[in-house]
């Protein structure tokens, strides 16, 4: 299952999008993962300073 963003914790900083090698994350007010591009590598999880992303 792709990365899941906790919208309550996400502050929209964009660190996850910058870390994603597949450009699977866009950030408006909060991060959003494109499930078709996410390969569950975990780069976004490691990059998120808020702990708002997890691979389920």
C-alpha distance matrix in Angstrom:
0.0 3.8 6.8 8.5 12.3 14.9 17.5 20.2 19.9 19.3 22.8 22.0 23.3 21.3 20.8 17.1 17.9 20.7 18.6 15.9 17.2 15.6 16.8 13.5 14.8 17.9 19.9 22.4 23.1 19.6 16.7 14.4 11.3 11.6 8.3 10.5 11.6 8.8 8.7 7.3 11.0 11.6 14.7 14.2 13.7 16.9 18.7 18.3 21.7 20.8 17.8 16.0 12.6 10.1 6.8 5.8
3.8 0.0 3.8 6.4 9.8 13.0 15.3 18.3 17.8 16.6 19.8 18.6 19.9 17.6 17.3 13.5 14.2 17.0 15.2 12.4 14.0 12.4 13.3 9.9 11.0 14.2 16.3 18.9 19.9 16.5 13.3 11.1 7.8 8.4 5.8 8.6 8.8 5.7 6.8 5.5 9.1 9.5 12.0 11.0 11.2 14.6 15.8 15.5 19.0 18.4 15.7 13.8 10.2 8.6 6.0 6.9
6.8 3.8 0.0 3.8 6.7 10.0 12.5 15.3 14.3 13.1 16.4 15.5 16.6 14.7 14.2 10.5 11.9 14.8 13.0 10.9 13.4 12.5 12.7 9.6 9.5 12.6 14.0 16.8 17.4 13.7 10.6 9.3 6.7 9.0 7.8 11.0 10.5 7.1 8.6 6.3 8.9 7.7 9.9 8.1 8.0 11.6 12.6 11.8 15.3 14.6 12.0 10.1 6.5 5.5 4.4 6.7
8.5 6.4 3.8 0.0 3.8 6.6 9.2 11.9 11.6 10.9 14.5 14.1 15.9 14.7 14.8 11.6 13.1 16.3 15.2 13.5 16.4 15.5 15.0 11.7 10.6 12.8 13.4 15.6 15.4 11.8 9.4 8.3 7.2 10.1 9.4 13.1 13.1 10.3 12.2 10.0 12.5 10.8 12.7 10.0 9.4 13.2 13.8 12.0 15.0 13.3 11.0 8.2 5.5 5.5 6.1 7.0
12.3 9.8 6.7 3.8 0.0 3.8 5.8 8.7 8.2 7.2 10.7 10.6 12.8 12.2 12.7 10.1 11.8 15.1 14.6 13.6 17.1 16.4 15.2 12.4 10.1 11.4 11.0 12.8 12.1 8.4 6.7 6.9 7.6 11.2 11.7 15.3 14.9 12.5 14.9 12.8 14.6 12.3 13.2 9.9 9.4 12.9 12.7 10.1 12.7 10.6 9.2 5.7 4.6 6.8 9.0 10.4
14.9 13.0 10.0 6.6 3.8 0.0 3.8 5.4 5.6 6.2 10.0 11.1 13.5 14.0 14.6 12.7 14.8 17.8 17.4 17.0 20.5 20.2 18.8 16.1 13.5 14.3 13.1 14.2 12.5 9.1 8.9 9.9 11.2 14.7 15.1 18.8 18.7 16.2 18.4 16.0 17.7 15.0 16.0 12.6 11.4 14.6 14.4 11.2 12.7 9.7 8.6 5.0 6.2 8.3 11.2 11.8
17.5 15.3 12.5 9.2 5.8 3.8 0.0 3.8 5.5 5.1 8.1 9.2 12.3 13.3 14.7 13.4 14.9 18.0 18.4 18.1 21.7 21.1 19.1 16.6 13.6 13.3 11.4 11.6 9.3 6.5 7.8 9.1 11.6 15.0 16.2 19.8 19.7 17.8 20.5 18.6 20.3 17.7 18.1 14.5 14.0 17.0 16.0 12.6 13.8 10.8 10.9 7.3 9.1 11.8 14.5 15.2
20.2 18.3 15.3 11.9 8.7 5.4 3.8 0.0 3.8 5.9 8.3 10.7 13.4 15.2 16.4 15.6 17.6 20.3 20.6 20.8 24.5 24.3 22.4 20.1 17.0 16.7 14.3 14.2 11.3 9.1 11.0 12.8 15.3 18.8 19.8 23.4 23.2 21.1 23.6 21.2 22.7 19.7 20.2 16.6 15.5 18.0 17.2 13.5 13.7 10.1 10.7 7.9 10.8 13.3 16.5 17.0
19.9 17.8 14.3 11.6 8.2 5.6 5.5 3.8 0.0 3.8 6.4 9.3 11.1 13.0 13.5 13.1 15.6 17.9 18.0 18.7 22.5 22.8 21.1 19.1 15.9 16.0 13.7 14.4 11.7 9.1 10.4 12.9 15.0 18.7 19.8 23.3 22.6 20.2 22.3 19.8 20.6 17.4 17.5 14.0 12.7 14.8 13.9 10.1 9.9 6.3 7.3 5.1 8.7 11.6 15.2 16.4
19.3 16.6 13.1 10.9 7.2 6.2 5.1 5.9 3.8 0.0 3.8 5.7 7.8 9.5 10.5 10.2 12.2 14.7 15.2 15.9 19.7 19.9 17.8 16.2 12.7 12.4 9.9 10.9 8.6 5.8 6.9 10.0 12.4 16.2 17.8 21.1 20.1 18.0 20.5 18.4 19.1 16.2 15.7 12.0 11.7 13.8 12.2 8.6 9.2 6.6 8.1 5.4 8.1 11.7 14.9 16.8
22.8 19.8 16.4 14.5 10.7 10.0 8.1 8.3 6.4 3.8 0.0 3.8 5.6 8.5 10.1 11.1 12.6 14.5 15.8 17.0 20.8 21.3 18.7 17.7 14.0 12.9 9.7 10.1 7.4 6.2 8.3 11.9 14.7 18.3 20.4 23.5 22.1 20.5 23.0 21.2 21.5 18.6 17.5 13.9 14.1 15.5 13.1 9.8 9.5 7.7 10.4 8.7 11.4 15.1 18.4 20.4
22.0 18.6 15.5 14.1 10.6 11.1 9.2 10.7 9.3 5.7 3.8 0.0 3.8 5.6 8.3 9.2 9.7 11.8 13.7 14.6 18.2 18.5 15.6 14.9 11.1 9.5 6.1 6.9 5.4 4.4 6.0 9.7 12.6 15.8 18.4 21.1 19.6 18.4 21.2 20.0 20.2 17.8 16.2 12.7 13.9 15.4 12.6 10.0 10.7 9.9 12.2 10.1 11.7 15.5 18.2 20.6
23.3 19.9 16.6 15.9 12.8 13.5 12.3 13.4 11.1 7.8 5.6 3.8 0.0 3.8 5.7 8.0 8.9 9.7 11.7 13.6 17.0 18.0 15.4 15.4 11.9 10.8 7.9 9.6 8.8 8.1 8.4 12.1 14.3 17.4 20.1 22.4 20.3 19.0 21.4 20.2 19.7 17.2 15.0 11.8 13.3 13.9 10.5 8.6 8.9 9.4 12.0 11.1 12.6 16.2 19.0 21.8
21.3 17.6 14.7 14.7 12.2 14.0 13.3 15.2 13.0 9.5 8.5 5.6 3.8 0.0 3.8 5.4 5.2 6.3 8.7 10.1 13.4 14.3 11.6 12.0 8.7 7.9 6.2 9.0 9.7 8.5 7.2 10.3 11.9 14.6 17.4 19.4 17.0 15.9 18.4 17.6 17.0 15.0 12.6 9.6 12.0 12.8 9.3 8.5 10.1 11.2 12.9 11.7 12.0 15.3 17.5 20.5
20.8 17.3 14.2 14.8 12.7 14.6 14.7 16.4 13.5 10.5 10.1 8.3 5.7 3.8 0.0 3.8 5.5 5.2 6.2 8.7 12.1 13.9 12.0 12.6 9.9 10.5 9.5 12.7 13.1 11.3 9.5 12.3 13.0 15.8 18.1 20.0 17.3 15.7 17.4 16.2 15.0 12.7 9.8 7.4 9.7 9.5 5.9 6.0 7.8 10.0 11.3 11.1 11.1 14.1 16.2 19.6
17.1 13.5 10.5 11.6 10.1 12.7 13.4 15.6 13.1 10.2 11.1 9.2 8.0 5.4 3.8 0.0 3.8 5.4 5.1 6.1 9.9 11.2 9.6 9.5 7.1 8.8 8.9 12.5 13.3 10.6 7.8 9.8 9.8 12.6 14.5 16.5 13.9 12.0 13.8 12.6 11.8 9.6 7.3 4.3 7.2 8.2 5.5 5.7 9.0 10.4 10.4 9.7 8.5 11.2 12.8 16.3
17.9 14.2 11.9 13.1 11.8 14.8 14.9 17.6 15.6 12.2 12.6 9.7 8.9 5.2 5.5 3.8 0.0 3.8 5.4 5.3 8.5 9.2 6.7 7.4 4.9 6.1 7.2 10.9 12.8 10.8 7.7 9.1 9.0 11.0 13.6 15.1 12.2 11.3 13.7 13.5 12.9 11.8 9.3 7.0 10.5 11.6 8.9 9.4 12.5 13.7 14.0 12.7 11.4 13.9 15.0 18.3
20.7 17.0 14.8 16.3 15.1 17.8 18.0 20.3 17.9 14.7 14.5 11.8 9.7 6.3 5.2 5.4 3.8 0.0 3.8 5.7 8.0 10.0 8.1 10.0 8.5 9.4 10.1 13.6 15.4 13.8 11.2 12.9 12.7 14.4 16.8 17.8 14.6 13.8 15.4 15.3 13.7 12.7 9.4 8.3 11.8 11.6 8.5 10.2 12.7 14.9 15.5 15.0 13.9 16.3 17.3 20.9
18.6 15.2 13.0 15.2 14.6 17.4 18.4 20.6 18.0 15.2 15.8 13.7 11.7 8.7 6.2 5.1 5.4 3.8 0.0 3.8 6.3 9.0 8.6 10.0 9.2 11.4 12.5 16.2 17.7 15.4 12.4 13.7 12.6 14.4 16.1 17.2 13.8 12.2 13.1 12.6 10.4 9.4 5.8 5.8 9.2 8.6 6.4 9.0 12.0 14.4 14.1 14.2 12.4 14.1 14.9 18.6
15.9 12.4 10.9 13.5 13.6 17.0 18.1 20.8 18.7 15.9 17.0 14.6 13.6 10.1 8.7 6.1 5.3 5.7 3.8 0.0 3.8 5.5 5.5 6.6 6.9 9.9 12.0 15.8 17.7 15.2 11.7 11.9 10.1 11.2 12.7 13.5 10.0 8.7 9.8 10.0 8.5 8.5 5.9 5.9 9.6 10.3 9.0 10.9 14.4 16.1 15.3 14.7 12.2 13.4 13.4 16.8
17.2 14.0 13.4 16.4 17.1 20.5 21.7 24.5 22.5 19.7 20.8 18.2 17.0 13.4 12.1 9.9 8.5 8.0 6.3 3.8 0.0 3.8 5.8 7.9 9.6 12.4 15.1 18.7 21.0 18.7 15.2 14.9 12.6 12.7 13.9 13.6 9.8 9.3 9.5 10.7 8.8 10.2 7.9 9.2 12.6 12.8 12.0 14.5 17.8 19.8 18.8 18.3 15.6 16.3 15.6 18.9
15.6 12.4 12.5 15.5 16.4 20.2 21.1 24.3 22.8 19.9 21.3 18.5 18.0 14.3 13.9 11.2 9.2 10.0 9.0 5.5 3.8 0.0 3.8 5.3 8.2 11.1 14.4 17.8 20.4 18.2 14.5 13.3 10.6 9.8 10.9 10.1 6.3 6.9 7.9 10.2 9.6 11.4 10.1 10.7 14.0 15.1 14.4 16.2 19.8 21.1 20.1 18.9 15.9 16.5 15.4 18.3
16.8 13.3 12.7 15.0 15.2 18.8 19.1 22.4 21.1 17.8 18.7 15.6 15.4 11.6 12.0 9.6 6.7 8.1 8.6 5.5 5.8 3.8 0.0 3.8 5.6 7.7 11.0 14.3 17.1 15.3 11.9 11.0 9.1 8.6 11.0 10.7 7.3 8.3 10.6 12.3 12.0 13.0 11.2 10.6 14.2 15.5 14.0 15.2 18.6 19.8 19.3 17.8 15.3 16.7 16.3 19.2
13.5 9.9 9.6 11.7 12.4 16.1 16.6 20.1 19.1 16.2 17.7 14.9 15.4 12.0 12.6 9.5 7.4 10.0 10.0 6.6 7.9 5.3 3.8 0.0 3.8 6.9 10.3 13.5 16.0 13.7 10.1 8.3 5.7 5.0 7.4 7.9 5.0 5.5 8.7 10.2 11.0 11.8 11.0 9.8 12.9 15.1 14.0 14.6 18.2 18.7 17.8 15.8 13.1 14.2 13.5 16.1
14.8 11.0 9.5 10.6 10.1 13.5 13.6 17.0 15.9 12.7 14.0 11.1 11.9 8.7 9.9 7.1 4.9 8.5 9.2 6.9 9.6 8.2 5.6 3.8 0.0 3.8 6.7 10.1 12.4 10.0 6.5 5.5 4.6 6.2 9.1 10.7 8.6 8.2 11.5 11.9 12.6 12.2 11.1 8.7 11.7 14.0 12.3 12.1 15.5 15.8 15.4 13.1 11.1 13.2 13.5 16.2
17.9 14.2 12.6 12.8 11.4 14.3 13.3 16.7 16.0 12.4 12.9 9.5 10.8 7.9 10.5 8.8 6.1 9.4 11.4 9.9 12.4 11.1 7.7 6.9 3.8 0.0 3.8 6.7 9.6 8.3 5.7 5.4 6.7 8.0 11.6 13.0 11.4 11.7 15.2 15.6 16.3 15.7 14.3 11.5 14.5 16.6 14.3 13.6 16.5 16.5 16.9 14.4 13.2 15.8 16.7 19.1
19.9 16.3 14.0 13.4 11.0 13.1 11.4 14.3 13.7 9.9 9.7 6.1 7.9 6.2 9.5 8.9 7.2 10.1 12.5 12.0 15.1 14.4 11.0 10.3 6.7 3.8 0.0 3.8 6.2 5.4 4.3 6.1 8.9 11.1 14.4 16.4 14.9 14.7 18.1 17.9 18.5 17.1 15.6 12.4 14.8 16.8 14.1 12.6 14.8 14.5 15.6 13.0 13.0 16.2 17.8 20.1
22.4 18.9 16.8 15.6 12.8 14.2 11.6 14.2 14.4 10.9 10.1 6.9 9.6 9.0 12.7 12.5 10.9 13.6 16.2 15.8 18.7 17.8 14.3 13.5 10.1 6.7 3.8 0.0 3.8 5.3 6.6 8.0 11.4 13.3 16.6 18.6 17.7 17.8 21.3 21.2 22.1 20.6 19.3 15.9 18.0 20.1 17.4 15.5 17.2 16.4 17.9 15.0 15.5 18.8 20.6 22.5
23.1 19.9 17.4 15.4 12.1 12.5 9.3 11.3 11.7 8.6 7.4 5.4 8.8 9.7 13.1 13.3 12.8 15.4 17.7 17.7 21.0 20.4 17.1 16.0 12.4 9.6 6.2 3.8 0.0 3.8 7.0 9.3 13.0 15.5 18.4 21.0 20.2 19.7 23.1 22.4 23.3 21.4 20.2 16.6 18.0 20.1 17.5 14.9 15.9 14.5 16.4 13.5 14.9 18.3 20.7 22.4
19.6 16.5 13.7 11.8 8.4 9.1 6.5 9.1 9.1 5.8 6.2 4.4 8.1 8.5 11.3 10.6 10.8 13.8 15.4 15.2 18.7 18.2 15.3 13.7 10.0 8.3 5.4 5.3 3.8 0.0 3.8 6.6 10.1 13.2 15.7 18.6 17.8 16.8 20.0 19.0 20.0 17.9 17.1 13.4 14.5 16.9 14.7 12.0 13.5 11.9 13.2 10.0 11.1 14.5 16.9 18.7
16.7 13.3 10.6 9.4 6.7 8.9 7.8 11.0 10.4 6.9 8.3 6.0 8.4 7.2 9.5 7.8 7.7 11.2 12.4 11.7 15.2 14.5 11.9 10.1 6.5 5.7 4.3 6.6 7.0 3.8 0.0 3.8 6.7 10.0 12.5 15.3 14.2 13.1 16.3 15.4 16.4 14.6 13.9 10.2 11.9 14.5 12.5 10.4 12.8 11.9 12.3 9.3 9.1 12.3 14.1 16.3
14.4 11.1 9.3 8.3 6.9 9.9 9.1 12.8 12.9 10.0 11.9 9.7 12.1 10.3 12.3 9.8 9.1 12.9 13.7 11.9 14.9 13.3 11.0 8.3 5.5 5.4 6.1 8.0 9.3 6.6 3.8 0.0 3.8 6.7 9.2 12.0 11.6 10.9 14.4 14.1 15.8 14.7 14.5 11.3 13.1 16.1 14.7 13.1 16.0 14.9 14.6 11.4 10.1 12.5 13.4 15.1
11.3 7.8 6.7 7.2 7.6 11.2 11.6 15.3 15.0 12.4 14.7 12.6 14.3 11.9 13.0 9.8 9.0 12.7 12.6 10.1 12.6 10.6 9.1 5.7 4.6 6.7 8.9 11.4 13.0 10.1 6.7 3.8 0.0 3.8 5.8 8.7 8.1 7.1 10.7 10.7 12.7 12.3 12.6 10.0 11.9 15.1 14.3 13.4 16.8 16.2 15.1 12.2 9.8 11.2 11.2 12.9
11.6 8.4 9.0 10.1 11.2 14.7 15.0 18.8 18.7 16.2 18.3 15.8 17.4 14.6 15.8 12.6 11.0 14.4 14.4 11.2 12.7 9.8 8.6 5.0 6.2 8.0 11.1 13.3 15.5 13.2 10.0 6.7 3.8 0.0 3.8 5.5 5.6 6.3 10.1 11.3 13.5 14.1 14.5 12.6 14.9 17.9 17.2 16.8 20.3 19.9 18.8 16.0 13.4 14.2 13.3 14.7
8.3 5.8 7.8 9.4 11.7 15.1 16.2 19.8 19.8 17.8 20.4 18.4 20.1 17.4 18.1 14.5 13.6 16.8 16.1 12.7 13.9 10.9 11.0 7.4 9.1 11.6 14.4 16.6 18.4 15.7 12.5 9.2 5.8 3.8 0.0 3.8 5.5 5.2 8.3 9.5 12.5 13.5 14.8 13.4 15.0 18.2 18.3 18.0 21.6 21.0 19.2 16.6 13.5 13.3 11.6 12.4
10.5 8.6 11.0 13.1 15.3 18.8 19.8 23.4 23.3 21.1 23.5 21.1 22.4 19.4 20.0 16.5 15.1 17.8 17.2 13.5 13.6 10.1 10.7 7.9 10.7 13.0 16.4 18.6 21.0 18.6 15.3 12.0 8.7 5.5 3.8 0.0 3.8 5.9 8.3 10.8 13.4 15.3 16.3 15.5 17.5 20.4 20.4 20.6 24.4 24.2 22.5 20.0 16.9 16.6 14.4 15.3
11.6 8.8 10.5 13.1 14.9 18.7 19.7 23.2 22.6 20.1 22.1 19.6 20.3 17.0 17.3 13.9 12.2 14.6 13.8 10.0 9.8 6.3 7.3 5.0 8.6 11.4 14.9 17.7 20.2 17.8 14.2 11.6 8.1 5.6 5.5 3.8 0.0 3.8 6.4 9.3 11.0 13.0 13.3 13.0 15.5 17.9 17.7 18.4 22.2 22.5 21.0 19.0 15.7 15.7 13.9 15.7
8.8 5.7 7.1 10.3 12.5 16.2 17.8 21.1 20.2 18.0 20.5 18.4 19.0 15.9 15.7 12.0 11.3 13.8 12.2 8.7 9.3 6.9 8.3 5.5 8.2 11.7 14.7 17.8 19.7 16.8 13.1 10.9 7.1 6.3 5.2 5.9 3.8 0.0 3.8 5.6 7.8 9.5 10.5 10.1 12.1 14.7 15.1 15.7 19.5 19.8 17.8 16.1 12.6 12.2 10.2 12.2
8.7 6.8 8.6 12.2 14.9 18.4 20.5 23.6 22.3 20.5 23.0 21.2 21.4 18.4 17.4 13.8 13.7 15.4 13.1 9.8 9.5 7.9 10.6 8.7 11.5 15.2 18.1 21.3 23.1 20.0 16.3 14.4 10.7 10.1 8.3 8.3 6.4 3.8 0.0 3.8 5.6 8.5 10.1 11.0 12.5 14.5 15.7 16.9 20.7 21.3 18.9 17.8 14.0 12.8 10.1 12.2
7.3 5.5 6.3 10.0 12.8 16.0 18.6 21.2 19.8 18.4 21.2 20.0 20.2 17.6 16.2 12.6 13.5 15.3 12.6 10.0 10.7 10.2 12.3 10.2 11.9 15.6 17.9 21.2 22.4 19.0 15.4 14.1 10.7 11.3 9.5 10.8 9.3 5.6 3.8 0.0 3.8 5.5 8.3 9.1 9.5 11.8 13.5 14.5 18.1 18.5 15.8 15.0 11.2 9.4 6.6 9.1
11.0 9.1 8.9 12.5 14.6 17.7 20.3 22.7 20.6 19.1 21.5 20.2 19.7 17.0 15.0 11.8 12.9 13.7 10.4 8.5 8.8 9.6 12.0 11.0 12.6 16.3 18.5 22.1 23.3 20.0 16.4 15.8 12.7 13.5 12.5 13.4 11.0 7.8 5.6 3.8 0.0 3.8 5.7 8.0 8.8 9.8 11.7 13.6 17.1 18.2 15.7 15.6 12.1 10.7 8.7 11.9
11.6 9.5 7.7 10.8 12.3 15.0 17.7 19.7 17.4 16.2 18.6 17.8 17.2 15.0 12.7 9.6 11.8 12.7 9.4 8.5 10.2 11.4 13.0 11.8 12.2 15.7 17.1 20.6 21.4 17.9 14.6 14.7 12.3 14.1 13.5 15.3 13.0 9.5 8.5 5.5 3.8 0.0 3.8 5.4 5.1 6.4 8.7 10.2 13.5 14.6 12.0 12.3 9.0 7.9 7.0 10.7
14.7 12.0 9.9 12.7 13.2 16.0 18.1 20.2 17.5 15.7 17.5 16.2 15.0 12.6 9.8 7.3 9.3 9.4 5.8 5.9 7.9 10.1 11.2 11.0 11.1 14.3 15.6 19.3 20.2 17.1 13.9 14.5 12.6 14.5 14.8 16.3 13.3 10.5 10.1 8.3 5.7 3.8 0.0 3.8 5.5 5.3 6.2 8.8 12.1 13.9 12.2 12.7 10.0 10.2 10.3 14.1
14.2 11.0 8.1 10.0 9.9 12.6 14.5 16.6 14.0 12.0 13.9 12.7 11.8 9.6 7.4 4.3 7.0 8.3 5.8 5.9 9.2 10.7 10.6 9.8 8.7 11.5 12.4 15.9 16.6 13.4 10.2 11.3 10.0 12.6 13.4 15.5 13.0 10.1 11.0 9.1 8.0 5.4 3.8 0.0 3.8 5.4 5.0 6.1 9.8 11.1 9.6 9.5 7.0 8.4 9.4 13.1
13.7 11.2 8.0 9.4 9.4 11.4 14.0 15.5 12.7 11.7 14.1 13.9 13.3 12.0 9.7 7.2 10.5 11.8 9.2 9.6 12.6 14.0 14.2 12.9 11.7 14.5 14.8 18.0 18.0 14.5 11.9 13.1 11.9 14.9 15.0 17.5 15.5 12.1 12.5 9.5 8.8 5.1 5.5 3.8 0.0 3.8 5.5 5.6 8.8 9.5 7.0 7.7 5.2 5.8 7.6 11.2
16.9 14.6 11.6 13.2 12.9 14.6 17.0 18.0 14.8 13.8 15.5 15.4 13.9 12.8 9.5 8.2 11.6 11.6 8.6 10.3 12.8 15.1 15.5 15.1 14.0 16.6 16.8 20.1 20.1 16.9 14.5 16.1 15.1 17.9 18.2 20.4 17.9 14.7 14.5 11.8 9.8 6.4 5.3 5.4 3.8 0.0 3.8 5.8 8.0 10.1 8.3 10.2 8.7 9.3 10.8 14.4
18.7 15.8 12.6 13.8 12.7 14.4 16.0 17.2 13.9 12.2 13.1 12.6 10.5 9.3 5.9 5.5 8.9 8.5 6.4 9.0 12.0 14.4 14.0 14.0 12.3 14.3 14.1 17.4 17.5 14.7 12.5 14.7 14.3 17.2 18.3 20.4 17.7 15.1 15.7 13.5 11.7 8.7 6.2 5.0 5.5 3.8 0.0 3.8 6.3 9.0 8.6 10.0 9.2 11.1 13.0 16.6
18.3 15.5 11.8 12.0 10.1 11.2 12.6 13.5 10.1 8.6 9.8 10.0 8.6 8.5 6.0 5.7 9.4 10.2 9.0 10.9 14.5 16.2 15.2 14.6 12.1 13.6 12.6 15.5 14.9 12.0 10.4 13.1 13.4 16.8 18.0 20.6 18.4 15.7 16.9 14.5 13.6 10.2 8.8 6.1 5.6 5.8 3.8 0.0 3.8 5.5 5.5 6.6 6.9 9.6 12.5 15.7
21.7 19.0 15.3 15.0 12.7 12.7 13.8 13.7 9.9 9.2 9.5 10.7 8.9 10.1 7.8 9.0 12.5 12.7 12.0 14.4 17.8 19.8 18.6 18.2 15.5 16.5 14.8 17.2 15.9 13.5 12.8 16.0 16.8 20.3 21.6 24.4 22.2 19.5 20.7 18.1 17.1 13.5 12.1 9.8 8.8 8.0 6.3 3.8 0.0 3.8 5.7 7.9 9.6 12.3 15.5 18.4
20.8 18.4 14.6 13.3 10.6 9.7 10.8 10.1 6.3 6.6 7.7 9.9 9.4 11.2 10.0 10.4 13.7 14.9 14.4 16.1 19.8 21.1 19.8 18.7 15.8 16.5 14.5 16.4 14.5 11.9 11.9 14.9 16.2 19.9 21.0 24.2 22.5 19.8 21.3 18.5 18.2 14.6 13.9 11.1 9.5 10.1 9.0 5.5 3.8 0.0 3.8 5.3 8.3 11.1 14.8 17.1
17.8 15.7 12.0 11.0 9.2 8.6 10.9 10.7 7.3 8.1 10.4 12.2 12.0 12.9 11.3 10.4 14.0 15.5 14.1 15.3 18.8 20.1 19.3 17.8 15.4 16.9 15.6 17.9 16.4 13.2 12.3 14.6 15.1 18.8 19.2 22.5 21.0 17.8 18.9 15.8 15.7 12.0 12.2 9.6 7.0 8.3 8.6 5.5 5.7 3.8 0.0 3.8 5.7 7.8 11.4 13.7
16.0 13.8 10.1 8.2 5.7 5.0 7.3 7.9 5.1 5.4 8.7 10.1 11.1 11.7 11.1 9.7 12.7 15.0 14.2 14.7 18.3 18.9 17.8 15.8 13.1 14.4 13.0 15.0 13.5 10.0 9.3 11.4 12.2 16.0 16.6 20.0 19.0 16.1 17.8 15.0 15.6 12.3 12.7 9.5 7.7 10.2 10.0 6.6 7.9 5.3 3.8 0.0 3.8 6.9 10.5 12.5
12.6 10.2 6.5 5.5 4.6 6.2 9.1 10.8 8.7 8.1 11.4 11.7 12.6 12.0 11.1 8.5 11.4 13.9 12.4 12.2 15.6 15.9 15.3 13.1 11.1 13.2 13.0 15.5 14.9 11.1 9.1 10.1 9.8 13.4 13.5 16.9 15.7 12.6 14.0 11.2 12.1 9.0 10.0 7.0 5.2 8.7 9.2 6.9 9.6 8.3 5.7 3.8 0.0 3.8 7.0 9.5
10.1 8.6 5.5 5.5 6.8 8.3 11.8 13.3 11.6 11.7 15.1 15.5 16.2 15.3 14.1 11.2 13.9 16.3 14.1 13.4 16.3 16.5 16.7 14.2 13.2 15.8 16.2 18.8 18.3 14.5 12.3 12.5 11.2 14.2 13.3 16.6 15.7 12.2 12.8 9.4 10.7 7.9 10.2 8.4 5.8 9.3 11.1 9.6 12.3 11.1 7.8 6.9 3.8 0.0 3.8 6.2
6.8 6.0 4.4 6.1 9.0 11.2 14.5 16.5 15.2 14.9 18.4 18.2 19.0 17.5 16.2 12.8 15.0 17.3 14.9 13.4 15.6 15.4 16.3 13.5 13.5 16.7 17.8 20.6 20.7 16.9 14.1 13.4 11.2 13.3 11.6 14.4 13.9 10.2 10.1 6.6 8.7 7.0 10.3 9.4 7.6 10.8 13.0 12.5 15.5 14.8 11.4 10.5 7.0 3.8 0.0 3.8
5.8 6.9 6.7 7.0 10.4 11.8 15.2 17.0 16.4 16.8 20.4 20.6 21.8 20.5 19.6 16.3 18.3 20.9 18.6 16.8 18.9 18.3 19.2 16.1 16.2 19.1 20.1 22.5 22.4 18.7 16.3 15.1 12.9 14.7 12.4 15.3 15.7 12.2 12.2 9.1 11.9 10.7 14.1 13.1 11.2 14.4 16.6 15.7 18.4 17.1 13.7 12.5 9.5 6.2 3.8 0.0
